[in-house]
């Protein structure tokens, strides 16, 4: 084996690890975004509920 072959083997072995790390990072980012979306949606629902309760109490 010459140095070019060794480098290509090393490079091919490290690529899946980088790809897995990137996918994991994107999954984490998407989970955080989803959490914020749900929090925003719930807060919007809660505000609407509070307004309805205020109108009913009048």
C-alpha positions in Angstrom: 0.0 0.0 0.0 1.2 3.4 -0.8 0.4 6.6 1.0 -2.5 7.5 -1.4 -4.2 4.2 -0.7 -3.7 4.6 3.1 -5.2 8.1 3.0 -8.2 7.0 1.0 -8.9 4.1 3.4 -8.6 6.5 6.4 -10.8 9.0 4.7 -13.5 6.5 3.8 -13.5 5.3 7.4 -14.0 8.8 8.9 -16.7 9.9 6.5 -19.6 7.8 8.1 -18.7 9.2 11.5 -19.0 12.8 10.2 -22.3 12.0 8.4 -23.7 10.4 11.6 -22.7 13.4 13.6 -24.3 15.8 11.2 -27.5 13.8 11.1 -27.6 13.7 14.9 -27.0 17.4 15.1 -29.8 18.1 12.6 -32.1 15.8 14.6 -31.3 17.8 17.8 -31.9 21.1 16.0 -35.2 19.9 14.6 -36.2 18.7 18.1 -35.5 22.1 19.6 -37.4 23.8 16.8 -40.4 21.5 17.3 -40.3 22.2 21.1 -40.4 26.0 20.4 -43.2 25.5 17.9 -45.3 23.5 20.4 -44.6 26.0 23.1 -45.7 28.9 20.9 -48.8 27.0 19.8 -49.8 26.2 23.4 -49.3 29.8 24.5 -51.5 31.0 21.6 -54.2 28.5 22.7 -53.9 29.5 26.3 -54.3 33.2 25.4 -57.4 32.4 23.4 -58.8 30.5 26.3 -58.1 33.3 28.7 -59.9 35.8 26.4 -62.9 33.5 26.2 -63.1 33.1 29.9 -62.9 36.9 30.4 -65.8 37.3 27.9 -67.9 34.7 29.7 -67.4 36.3 33.1 -68.7 39.7 31.9 
